[in-house]
Amino acid sequence: HGTHTPGVILRNVLENPAWYTAYTPYQPEISQGRLEALLNFQTMVCDLTGMEITNASMLDEGTAAAEAMTLARRSTRHPGNVFFVDAECHPQTIAVVAARAEPLGLDVVVGDPATDLSPADAYAVLLQHPGTSGVVRDLRPVVDAVHGAGGLAVVATDLLACTLLVPPGELGADAAVGSSQRFGVPMGFGGPHAGFLAT
């Protein structure tokens, strides 16, 4: 999405000279500034997604979703081999997940979770909130059905939307993935855009 970064953010956050100038006589402190920026990023992602921990950061939303797929496979005893992907996920996310699943022998099924999901077969599900078409749905019934069968729920979300919508953590999601591009990162011919994986 095209974005506008307010001048106050540009100057006081992105261009804050305290983060990249030497304030001690023996070393430049860009490393300290980078650590502070990463902590700010992680705190923001946890606050907005309703999750407890997050990384800092991943290449983009698609990569984060693929990592969540393998994290879920390693974290559940569910006997199924299907990773169910909501058809409302962004097309580039679906493509990355499918490409990463193939060499791992995981079956990716794309469809409508309300009608096509079989919780008995799917060890995890990836839902989009809001959907790529803009639809906003209550994901709780799907999350509850997956949990009832011993599976895990991953929600791909938009951090800016999380300022108004119920966050994935409150919907019962086990992990949240997405991109922080909406917070002022200019479009760069497809990315990278500082993705996140929170759980």
N, CA, C and O of each residue as an XYZ file, in Angstrom:
796
protein
N       0.849     -1.184      0.000
C       0.000      0.000      0.000
C       0.886      1.237      0.000
O       1.945      1.256      0.629
N       0.445      2.266     -0.710
C       1.143      3.531     -0.627
C       0.990      4.101      0.775
O      -0.084      4.000      1.369
N       2.036      4.691      1.306
C       1.992      5.172      2.682
C       2.509      6.605      2.769
O       3.197      7.097      1.875
N       2.161      7.244      3.856
C       2.698      8.568      4.166
C       3.296      8.488      5.564
O       2.602      8.134      6.517
N       4.562      8.809      5.691
C       5.202      8.807      7.002
C       5.274     10.240      7.508
O       5.949     11.069      6.896
N       4.598     10.554      8.605
C       4.612     11.931      9.119
C       6.031     12.401      9.443
O       6.880     11.613      9.861
N       6.269     13.683      9.244
C       7.586     14.259      9.488
C       8.095     14.019     10.901
O       9.291     13.805     11.101
N       7.204     14.052     11.877
C       7.629     13.867     13.265
C       8.180     12.454     13.470
O       9.107     12.258     14.256
N       7.613     11.472     12.769
C       8.122     10.102     12.865
C       9.453      9.999     12.136
O      10.404      9.407     12.645
N       9.516     10.575     10.949
C      10.774     10.534     10.191
C      11.919     11.112     11.014
O      12.983     10.502     11.120
N      11.700     12.285     11.593
C      12.789     12.986     12.275
C      13.108     12.371     13.639
O      14.278     12.192     13.977
N      12.090     12.052     14.412
C      12.331     11.637     15.792
C      12.476     10.140     15.987
O      12.911      9.697     17.050
N      12.119      9.349     14.978
C      12.275      7.901     15.082
C      13.270      7.410     14.051
O      14.337      6.908     14.404
N      12.929      7.552     12.765
C      13.772      6.979     11.713
C      15.106      7.716     11.560
O      16.119      7.102     11.224
N      15.106      9.015     11.802
C      16.335      9.791     11.629
C      16.888     10.302     12.956
O      17.660     11.261     12.972
N      16.512      9.690     14.045
C      16.961     10.131     15.365
C      18.481      9.994     15.460
O      18.993      8.875     15.471
N      19.210     11.108     15.530
C      20.670     11.021     15.518
C      21.250     10.326     16.746
O      22.397      9.879     16.718
N      20.471     10.229     17.825
C      20.970      9.527     19.017
C      21.186      8.054     18.732
O      21.911      7.378     19.462
N      20.557      7.546     17.665
C      20.664      6.121     17.365
C      21.853      5.785     16.470
O      22.242      4.621     16.372
N      22.434      6.791     15.818
C      23.515      6.426     14.886
C      24.739      7.334     14.967
O      25.559      7.345     14.049
N      24.874      8.096     16.055
C      26.080      8.908     16.215
C      26.855      8.440     17.437
O      26.301      7.814     18.341
N      28.130      8.752     17.449
C      28.985      8.336     18.563
C      28.799      9.306     19.726
O      29.106     10.491     19.602
N      28.304      8.812     20.843
C      28.202      9.676     22.017
C      29.169      9.247     23.100
O      29.148      9.789     24.205
N      30.016      8.279     22.793
C      31.118      7.936     23.692
C      32.405      8.122     22.900
O      32.383      8.028     21.672
N      33.523      8.383     23.567
C      34.757      8.678     22.830
C      35.390      7.448     22.175
O      36.332      7.587     21.396
N      34.889      6.247     22.477
C      35.597      5.062     22.003
C      34.816      4.210     21.012
O      35.403      3.322     20.393
N      33.509      4.443     20.832
C      32.786      3.611     19.873
C      31.537      4.309     19.384
O      30.898      5.037     20.143
N      31.176      4.100     18.133
C      29.887      4.584     17.651
C      28.786      3.686     18.214
O      28.995      2.490     18.416
N      27.641      4.259     18.460
C      26.588      3.521     19.151
C      25.448      3.086     18.244
O      24.306      2.957     18.687
N      25.764      2.857     16.953
C      24.689      2.419     16.065
C      24.149      1.062     16.501
O      22.972      0.769     16.290
N      24.998      0.229     17.109
C      24.513     -1.077     17.560
C      23.463     -0.908     18.649
O      22.454     -1.612     18.653
N      23.695      0.023     19.574
C      22.725      0.291     20.624
C      21.431      0.840     20.037
O      20.338      0.467     20.465
N      21.560      1.728     19.054
C      20.376      2.277     18.408
C      19.580      1.202     17.691
O      18.349      1.202     17.726
N      20.289      0.279     17.037
C      19.605     -0.807     16.338
C      18.849     -1.679     17.345
O      17.713     -2.079     17.091
N      19.476     -1.971     18.478
C      18.803     -2.772     19.499
C      17.549     -2.073     20.015
O      16.516     -2.709     20.229
N      17.648     -0.762     20.212
C      16.493     -0.012     20.692
C      15.373     -0.023     19.658
O      14.201     -0.166     20.007
N      15.734      0.129     18.381
C      14.729      0.109     17.321
C      14.061     -1.259     17.235
O      12.847     -1.341     17.049
N      14.835     -2.330     17.368
C      14.266     -3.676     17.313
C      13.325     -3.917     18.496
O      12.267     -4.526     18.336
N      13.709     -3.443     19.675
C      12.841     -3.589     20.845
C      11.533     -2.824     20.645
O      10.461     -3.313     21.002
N      11.626     -1.622     20.074
C      10.417     -0.849     19.788
C       9.515     -1.602     18.809
O       8.298     -1.651     18.986
N      10.124     -2.188     17.776
C       9.380     -2.955     16.771
C       8.675     -4.138     17.429
O       7.486     -4.366     17.202
N       9.413     -4.887     18.243
C       8.835     -6.066     18.887
C       7.711     -5.684     19.854
O       6.685     -6.362     19.914
N       7.904     -4.610     20.603
C       6.883     -4.157     21.544
C       5.615     -3.754     20.797
O       4.509     -4.094     21.217
N       5.775     -3.030     19.692
C       4.631     -2.606     18.893
C       3.880     -3.816     18.345
O       2.653     -3.867     18.427
N       4.602     -4.793     17.787
C       3.954     -5.966     17.205
C       3.199     -6.748     18.282
O       2.065     -7.169     18.057
N       3.815     -6.944     19.438
C       3.130     -7.665     20.525
C       1.883     -6.914     20.985
O       0.834     -7.522     21.191
N       1.991     -5.614     21.145
C       0.847     -4.813     21.599
C      -0.312     -4.881     20.605
O      -1.468     -5.019     21.005
N      -0.002     -4.783     19.310
C      -1.066     -4.722     18.312
C      -1.659     -6.091     17.983
O      -2.848     -6.185     17.679
N      -0.856     -7.150     18.038
C      -1.373     -8.482     17.697
C      -1.966     -9.207     18.894
O      -2.671    -10.200     18.720
N      -1.696     -8.734     20.104
C      -2.180     -9.409     21.294
C      -1.405    -10.685     21.596
O      -1.915    -11.581     22.268
N      -0.187    -10.764     21.104
C       0.660    -11.932     21.335
C       1.717    -11.614     22.400
O       1.918    -10.455     22.763
N       2.383    -12.658     22.891
C       3.343    -12.473     23.983
C       4.758    -12.195     23.501
O       5.468    -11.384     24.096
N       5.178    -12.865     22.423
C       6.541    -12.668     21.924
C       6.523    -12.544     20.408
O       5.619    -13.051     19.744
N       7.520    -11.873     19.874
C       7.653    -11.761     18.421
C       9.121    -11.677     18.061
O       9.970    -11.374     18.899
N       9.400    -11.951     16.799
C      10.771    -11.815     16.323
C      10.968    -10.419     15.754
O      10.028     -9.625     15.706
N      12.172    -10.123     15.330
C      12.459     -8.835     14.697
C      13.617     -9.000     13.732
O      14.775     -9.031     14.147
N      13.328     -9.099     12.515
C      12.049     -9.299     11.839
C      12.275    -10.292     10.710
O      13.354    -10.876     10.607
N      11.260    -10.492      9.854
C      11.370    -11.422      8.736
C      11.330    -10.635      7.431
O      11.073     -9.431      7.420
N      11.589    -11.342      6.330
C      11.676    -10.664      5.037
C      10.361    -10.013      4.641
O      10.327     -8.847      4.247
N       9.272    -10.782      4.749
C       7.967    -10.265      4.352
C       6.883    -11.176      4.918
O       7.179    -12.134      5.632
N       5.638    -10.875      4.598
C       4.518    -11.638      5.146
C       4.520    -13.085      4.660
O       4.243    -13.997      5.439
N       4.829    -13.303      3.387
C       4.849    -14.658      2.844
C       5.865    -15.547      3.544
O       5.573    -16.695      3.879
N       7.062    -15.008      3.762
C       8.104    -15.761      4.466
C       7.684    -16.059      5.896
O       7.918    -17.158      6.400
N       7.067    -15.085      6.550
C       6.610    -15.292      7.924
C       5.545    -16.383      7.980
O       5.540    -17.196      8.904
N       4.640    -16.407      6.997
C       3.594    -17.431      6.962
C       4.201    -18.817      6.755
O       3.758    -19.789      7.366
N       5.208    -18.906      5.897
C       5.863    -20.195      5.663
C       6.585    -20.673      6.914
O       6.570    -21.866      7.220
N       7.215    -19.759      7.636
C       7.869    -20.131      8.891
C       6.839    -20.571      9.932
O       7.094    -21.497     10.703
N       5.678    -19.911      9.958
C       4.625    -20.299     10.894
C       4.097    -21.688     10.554
O       3.731    -22.453     11.446
N       4.060    -22.011      9.262
C       3.625    -23.342      8.836
C       4.543    -24.424      9.413
O       4.067    -25.441      9.918
N       5.848    -24.204      9.336
C       6.791    -25.203      9.860
C       6.831    -25.176     11.391
O       7.017    -26.215     12.025
N       6.659    -23.993     11.985
C       6.584    -23.898     13.445
C       5.399    -24.703     13.962
O       5.517    -25.430     14.948
N       4.258    -24.571     13.294
C       3.063    -25.311     13.703
C       3.272    -26.819     13.549
O       2.839    -27.594     14.402
N       3.926    -27.233     12.477
C       4.163    -28.670     12.264
C       5.020    -29.245     13.394
O       4.783    -30.363     13.853
N       6.010    -28.478     13.836
C       6.897    -28.950     14.906
C       6.266    -28.825     16.290
O       6.757    -29.420     17.249
N       5.181    -28.054     16.404
C       4.627    -27.736     17.725
C       3.347    -28.481     18.067
O       2.801    -28.295     19.155
N       2.861    -29.313     17.168
C       1.620    -30.027     17.447
C       1.798    -31.522     17.207
O       2.604    -31.950     16.381
N       1.024    -32.301     17.954
C       1.031    -33.753     17.770
C      -0.109    -34.197     16.843
O      -0.363    -35.393     16.697
N      -0.780    -33.249     16.232
C      -1.884    -33.568     15.322
C      -1.379    -34.517     14.234
O      -0.327    -34.271     13.645
N      -2.114    -35.598     13.960
C      -1.633    -36.588     12.992
C      -1.753    -36.162     11.532
O      -1.134    -36.772     10.660
N      -2.543    -35.119     11.254
C      -2.748    -34.698      9.867
C      -1.499    -34.102      9.241
O      -0.572    -33.684      9.935
N      -1.494    -34.074      7.902
C      -0.357    -33.521      7.167
C      -0.772    -32.328      6.304
O      -0.013    -31.880      5.445
N      -1.981    -31.819      6.539
C      -2.518    -30.730      5.726
C      -2.320    -29.399      6.441
O      -2.640    -29.255      7.621
N      -1.784    -28.425      5.697
C      -1.761    -27.038      6.157
C      -2.822    -26.320      5.350
O      -2.646    -26.076      4.157
N      -3.934    -25.980      6.007
C      -5.061    -25.357      5.309
C      -4.833    -23.856      5.224
O      -4.538    -23.204      6.226
N      -4.974    -23.311      4.012
C      -4.750    -21.888      3.778
C      -6.054    -21.247      3.304
O      -6.651    -21.677      2.317
N      -6.472    -20.235      4.012
C      -7.654    -19.445      3.677
C      -7.487    -18.854      2.276
O      -6.450    -18.267      1.969
N      -8.505    -19.009      1.429
C      -8.454    -18.436      0.083
C      -8.397    -16.912      0.119
O      -8.063    -16.287     -0.887
N      -8.720    -16.300      1.273
C      -8.637    -14.847      1.422
C      -7.219    -14.369      1.751
O      -7.003    -13.170      1.928
N      -6.252    -15.288      1.834
C      -4.858    -14.868      2.031
C      -4.358    -14.182      0.763
O      -4.870    -14.429     -0.329
N      -3.364    -13.328      0.915
C      -2.803    -12.644     -0.245
C      -2.184    -13.664     -1.190
O      -1.572    -14.628     -0.729
N      -2.325    -13.477     -2.505
C      -1.814    -14.461     -3.464
C      -0.320    -14.738     -3.320
O       0.121    -15.875     -3.485
N       0.459    -13.702     -3.012
C       1.902    -13.909     -2.869
C       2.216    -14.751     -1.633
O       3.190    -15.505     -1.629
N       1.399    -14.628     -0.585
C       1.581    -15.447      0.613
C       1.278    -16.908      0.302
O       2.027    -17.804      0.692
N       0.178    -17.140     -0.399
C      -0.183    -18.506     -0.773
C       0.922    -19.136     -1.611
O       1.258    -20.305     -1.421
N       1.484    -18.372     -2.532
C       2.531    -18.892     -3.412
C       3.785    -19.278     -2.626
O       4.375    -20.326     -2.888
N       4.198    -18.447     -1.669
C       5.390    -18.745     -0.877
C       5.152    -19.962      0.008
O       6.018    -20.830      0.115
N       3.988    -20.032      0.642
C       3.664    -21.177      1.508
C       3.679    -22.469      0.694
O       4.254    -23.466      1.131
N       3.054    -22.462     -0.485
C       3.007    -23.666     -1.323
C       4.411    -24.088     -1.756
O       4.732    -25.277     -1.764
N       5.245    -23.109     -2.116
C       6.607    -23.434     -2.555
C       7.437    -24.009     -1.414
O       8.216    -24.939     -1.624
N       7.280    -23.468     -0.212
C       8.051    -23.965      0.935
C       7.537    -25.314      1.425
O       8.308    -26.098      1.978
N       6.238    -25.602      1.232
C       5.653    -26.857      1.715
C       6.066    -28.045      0.858
O       6.217    -29.154      1.370
N       6.250    -27.828     -0.428
C       6.504    -28.942     -1.350
C       7.712    -29.799     -0.970
O       7.569    -31.017     -0.862
N       8.900    -29.210     -0.760
C      10.037    -30.072     -0.410
C       9.939    -30.694      0.979
O      10.661    -31.642      1.287
N       9.045    -30.163      1.823
C       8.866    -30.699      3.170
C       7.827    -31.815      3.206
O       7.634    -32.456      4.240
N       7.162    -32.045      2.083
C       6.148    -33.089      2.030
C       4.853    -32.726      2.725
O       4.085    -33.612      3.101
N       4.598    -31.448      2.903
C       3.355    -30.991      3.534
C       2.316    -30.716      2.454
O       2.647    -30.204      1.385
N       1.069    -31.053      2.730
C      -0.017    -30.816      1.782
C      -0.668    -29.476      2.089
O      -1.154    -29.255      3.198
N      -0.676    -28.585      1.109
C      -1.327    -27.286      1.264
C      -2.670    -27.342      0.555
O      -2.744    -27.651     -0.634
N      -3.731    -27.042      1.294
C      -5.083    -26.997      0.744
C      -5.575    -25.566      0.886
O      -5.586    -25.014      1.986
N      -5.985    -24.963     -0.235
C      -6.491    -23.594     -0.232
C      -7.994    -23.634     -0.424
O      -8.492    -24.308     -1.325
N      -8.721    -22.911      0.425
C     -10.169    -22.897      0.293
C     -10.825    -21.978      1.303
O     -10.166    -21.195      1.986
N     -12.137    -22.095      1.377
C     -12.936    -21.319      2.324
C     -12.985    -22.094      3.643
O     -13.512    -23.206      3.679
N     -12.447    -21.531      4.721
C     -12.426    -22.285      5.984
C     -13.814    -22.623      6.523
O     -13.957    -23.573      7.291
N     -14.825    -21.872      6.138
C     -16.172    -22.147      6.625
C     -16.775    -23.384      5.977
O     -17.641    -24.032      6.564
N     -16.315    -23.723      4.751
C     -16.927    -24.849      4.035
C     -15.937    -25.943      3.638
O     -16.333    -27.100      3.497
N     -14.666    -25.607      3.456
C     -13.701    -26.569      2.918
C     -12.751    -27.161      3.946
O     -12.054    -28.131      3.650
N     -12.710    -26.601      5.142
C     -11.746    -27.038      6.159
C     -12.199    -28.331      6.833
O     -13.343    -28.460      7.268
N     -11.266    -29.286      6.906
C     -11.499    -30.510      7.673
C     -10.516    -30.511      8.838
O      -9.356    -30.881      8.654
N     -10.951    -30.105     10.038
C     -10.039    -30.034     11.186
C      -9.355    -31.357     11.509
O      -8.266    -31.366     12.085
N      -9.980    -32.473     11.145
C      -9.370    -33.769     11.421
C      -8.137    -34.011     10.552
O      -7.252    -34.778     10.930
N      -8.076    -33.352      9.381
C      -6.955    -33.549      8.459
C      -5.884    -32.472      8.580
O      -4.721    -32.714      8.256
N      -6.268    -31.286      9.044
C      -5.350    -30.143      9.047
C      -4.677    -29.980     10.406
O      -5.343    -29.786     11.423
N      -3.347    -30.062     10.408
C      -2.615    -29.833     11.656
C      -2.580    -28.355     12.014
O      -2.347    -27.991     13.167
N      -2.816    -27.501     11.012
C      -2.834    -26.053     11.259
C      -3.586    -25.371     10.125
O      -3.759    -25.927      9.040
N      -4.024    -24.154     10.407
C      -4.747    -23.364      9.418
C      -4.160    -21.961      9.394
O      -3.782    -21.418     10.433
N      -4.087    -21.375      8.194
C      -3.647    -19.989      8.028
C      -4.847    -19.176      7.583
O      -5.417    -19.431      6.522
N      -5.235    -18.192      8.394
C      -6.379    -17.332      8.109
C      -5.891    -15.909      7.861
O      -4.856    -15.510      8.395
N      -6.621    -15.145      7.060
C      -6.244    -13.760      6.768
C      -7.234    -12.823      7.426
O      -8.445    -13.019      7.321
N      -6.713    -11.779      8.123
C      -7.549    -10.874      8.925
C      -7.037     -9.448      8.840
O      -6.045     -9.137      9.498
N      -7.660     -8.550      8.060
C      -8.779     -8.776      7.155
C      -8.338     -9.492      5.886
O      -7.146     -9.560      5.585
N      -9.305    -10.027      5.144
C      -8.995    -10.775      3.932
C      -8.424     -9.901      2.834
O      -8.530     -8.675      2.886
N      -7.818    -10.532      1.840
C      -7.197     -9.781      0.756
C      -8.233     -8.988     -0.038
O      -7.889     -7.999     -0.686
N      -9.505     -9.412      0.006
C     -10.572     -8.668     -0.667
C     -11.106     -7.541      0.206
O     -11.918     -6.733     -0.243
N     -10.644     -7.489      1.464
C     -11.109     -6.469      2.402
C     -12.149     -6.983      3.379
O     -12.569     -6.252      4.276
N     -12.571     -8.235      3.217
C     -13.606     -8.790      4.091
C     -13.072     -8.938      5.517
O     -11.926     -9.334      5.731
N     -13.932     -8.611      6.490
C     -13.608     -8.787      7.906
C     -14.581     -9.812      8.469
O     -15.794     -9.600      8.455
N     -14.044    -10.931      8.967
C     -14.882    -12.014      9.489
C     -14.493    -12.311     10.928
O     -13.384    -12.007     11.367
N     -15.427    -12.908     11.647
C     -15.120    -13.398     12.990
C     -14.447    -14.755     12.816
O     -15.081    -15.706     12.358
N     -13.191    -14.852     13.173
C     -12.420    -16.079     12.966
C     -12.545    -17.060     14.123
O     -12.045    -18.181     14.036
N     -13.204    -16.656     15.203
C     -13.273    -17.517     16.392
C     -13.839    -18.910     16.112
O     -13.265    -19.888     16.592
N     -14.940    -19.051     15.356
C     -15.469    -20.404     15.117
C     -14.459    -21.332     14.431
O     -14.370    -22.513     14.765
N     -13.707    -20.798     13.480
C     -12.706    -21.614     12.782
C     -11.565    -21.966     13.728
O     -11.107    -23.108     13.762
N     -11.110    -20.980     14.493
C     -10.029    -21.221     15.457
C     -10.457    -22.269     16.479
O      -9.685    -23.169     16.809
N     -11.680    -22.154     16.975
C     -12.181    -23.120     17.957
C     -12.270    -24.521     17.365
O     -11.943    -25.498     18.039
N     -12.710    -24.631     16.113
C     -12.823    -25.943     15.466
C     -11.447    -26.589     15.294
O     -11.285    -27.790     15.510
N     -10.465    -25.785     14.907
C      -9.102    -26.301     14.726
C      -8.525    -26.736     16.071
O      -7.921    -27.804     16.175
N      -8.710    -25.920     17.087
C      -8.218    -26.265     18.422
C      -8.911    -27.521     18.949
O      -8.285    -28.348     19.612
N     -10.203    -27.658     18.652
C     -10.951    -28.820     19.104
C     -10.404    -30.125     18.552
O     -10.557    -31.179     19.169
N      -9.760    -30.055     17.378
C      -9.178    -31.250     16.754
C      -7.686    -31.389     17.069
O      -7.014    -32.281     16.550
N      -7.178    -30.499     17.923
C      -5.763    -30.580     18.298
C      -4.817    -29.846     17.375
O      -3.600    -30.003     17.481
N      -5.362    -29.037     16.460
C      -4.524    -28.282     15.528
C      -4.221    -26.878     16.042
O      -4.648    -26.489     17.129
N      -3.478    -26.131     15.238
C      -3.082    -24.771     15.595
C      -3.603    -23.784     14.558
O      -3.812    -24.134     13.397
N      -3.807    -22.550     14.995
C      -4.326    -21.496     14.118
C      -3.309    -20.378     13.982
O      -2.812    -19.844     14.974
N      -3.006    -20.033     12.735
C      -2.118    -18.921     12.408
C      -2.963    -17.859     11.717
O      -3.755    -18.178     10.830
N      -2.802    -16.614     12.112
C      -3.561    -15.533     11.492
C      -2.591    -14.539     10.862
O      -1.725    -13.980     11.534
N      -2.755    -14.332      9.554
C      -1.996    -13.291      8.852
C      -2.799    -12.011      8.999
O      -3.975    -11.958      8.642
N      -2.161    -10.992      9.522
C      -2.917     -9.780      9.843
C      -2.190     -8.529      9.382
O      -1.016     -8.570      9.015
N      -2.896     -7.443      9.408
C      -2.382     -6.129      9.051
C      -2.268     -5.328     10.352
O      -3.268     -5.116     11.038
N      -1.079     -4.893     10.686
C      -0.884     -4.192     11.962
C      -1.740     -2.932     12.062
O      -2.245     -2.608     13.137
N      -1.903     -2.230     10.961
C      -2.719     -1.024     11.008
C      -4.183     -1.390     11.258
O      -4.883     -0.674     11.975
N      -4.649     -2.492     10.676
C      -6.017     -2.949     10.924
C      -6.192     -3.373     12.374
O      -7.282     -3.253     12.935
N      -5.115     -3.871     12.983
C      -5.195     -4.300     14.390
C      -5.454     -3.139     15.345
O      -5.806     -3.360     16.504
N      -5.285     -1.905     14.873
C      -5.599     -0.760     15.730
C      -7.109     -0.602     15.890
O      -7.563      0.062     16.822
N      -7.907     -1.214     14.976
C      -9.362     -1.111     15.033
C     -10.062     -2.449     15.224
O     -11.121     -2.507     15.850
N      -9.488     -3.522     14.694
C     -10.127     -4.837     14.750
C      -9.660     -5.613     15.980
O      -8.663     -5.260     16.610
N     -10.390     -6.665     16.307
C      -9.977     -7.556     17.394
C      -8.672     -8.219     16.961
O      -8.634     -8.831     15.893
N      -7.606     -8.122     17.747
C      -6.320     -8.675     17.329
C      -6.308    -10.202     17.358
O      -7.118    -10.811     18.057
N      -5.396    -10.829     16.606
C      -5.325    -12.291     16.541
C      -5.220    -12.964     17.905
O      -5.827    -14.013     18.123
N      -4.466    -12.381     18.815
C      -4.311    -12.981     20.141
C      -5.633    -13.112     20.869
O      -5.864    -14.101     21.565
N      -6.509    -12.121     20.717
C      -7.822    -12.165     21.362
C      -8.801    -13.061     20.620
O      -9.832    -13.446     21.171
N      -8.484    -13.398     19.366
C      -9.308    -14.327     18.592
C      -8.936    -15.776     18.897
O      -9.602    -16.700     18.430
N      -7.871    -15.979     19.681
C      -7.439    -17.320     20.043
C      -6.346    -17.880     19.164
O      -6.011    -19.059     19.282
N      -5.776    -17.065     18.280
C      -4.726    -17.543     17.376
C      -3.486    -17.975     18.161
O      -3.158    -17.406     19.202
N      -2.816    -18.986     17.637
C      -1.571    -19.456     18.244
C      -0.372    -18.675     17.736
O       0.646    -18.579     18.422
N      -0.487    -18.118     16.537
C       0.595    -17.311     15.958
C      -0.025    -16.256     15.063
O      -1.118    -16.443     14.529
N       0.674    -15.157     14.905
C       0.255    -14.083     14.002
C       1.432    -13.723     13.111
O       2.570    -13.630     13.573
N       1.151    -13.522     11.838
C       2.189    -13.139     10.886
C       1.691    -11.932     10.109
O       0.499    -11.628     10.101
N       2.617    -11.256      9.459
C       2.225    -10.112      8.650
C       3.412     -9.266      8.268
O       4.567     -9.667      8.408
N       3.097     -8.086      7.781
C       4.100     -7.132      7.324
C       3.874     -5.799      8.014
O       2.740     -5.426      8.315
N       4.965     -5.086      8.262
C       4.833     -3.763      8.875
C       4.911     -2.655      7.832
O       5.085     -1.487      8.179
N       4.784     -3.013      6.563
C       4.911     -2.031      5.488
C       3.912     -0.893      5.621
O       4.216      0.244      5.262
N       2.714     -1.191      6.136
C       1.677     -0.172      6.246
C       2.071      0.969      7.183
O       1.457      2.036      7.146
N       3.082      0.761      8.019
C       3.495      1.817      8.945
C       4.558      2.732      8.344
O       5.427      3.234      9.057
N       4.487      2.943      7.049
C       5.321      3.984      6.449
C       6.506      3.513      5.656
O       7.311      4.336      5.217
N       6.651      2.200      5.449
C       7.757      1.719      4.612
C       7.333      1.897      3.156
O       6.293      1.372      2.757
N       8.109      2.622      2.356
C       7.695      2.848      0.965
C       7.637      1.542      0.183
O       8.310      0.570      0.528
N       6.831      1.529     -0.871
C       6.770      0.350     -1.727
C       8.097      0.202     -2.455
O       8.616      1.171     -3.009
N       8.650     -1.010     -2.457
C       9.966     -1.229     -3.058
C       9.939     -2.352     -4.073
O      10.734     -3.286     -3.978
N       9.040     -2.282     -5.044
C       8.959     -3.290     -6.092
C       8.731     -4.676     -5.499
O       9.342     -5.645     -5.948
N       7.863     -4.784     -4.501
C       7.493     -6.068     -3.957
C       8.060     -6.371     -2.588
O       7.596     -7.316     -1.950
N       9.019     -5.639     -2.107
C       9.553     -5.920     -0.777
C      11.061     -5.812     -0.774
O      11.623     -5.386     -1.783
N      11.744     -6.164      0.279
C      11.223     -6.693      1.546
C      10.590     -5.600      2.404
O      10.857     -4.412      2.226
N       9.748     -6.031      3.336
C       8.971     -5.068      4.111
C       8.891     -5.387      5.596
O       7.854     -5.129      6.208
N       9.905     -5.919      6.185
C       9.927     -6.157      7.643
C       8.702     -6.931      8.113
O       7.808     -6.376      8.753
N       8.675     -8.204      7.791
C       7.594     -9.059      8.259
C       7.789     -9.417      9.723
O       8.839     -9.147     10.306
N       6.760    -10.030     10.314
C       6.858    -10.438     11.710
C       6.204    -11.795     11.893
O       5.316    -12.181     11.134
N       6.653    -12.510     12.908
C       6.045    -13.769     13.342
C       5.946    -13.680     14.855
O       6.960    -13.690     15.552
N       4.728    -13.593     15.357
C       4.475    -13.461     16.789
C       3.722    -14.683     17.278
O       2.967    -15.297     16.525
N       3.928    -15.033     18.535
C       3.226    -16.179     19.090
C       2.984    -15.987     20.572
O       2.400    -16.856     21.220
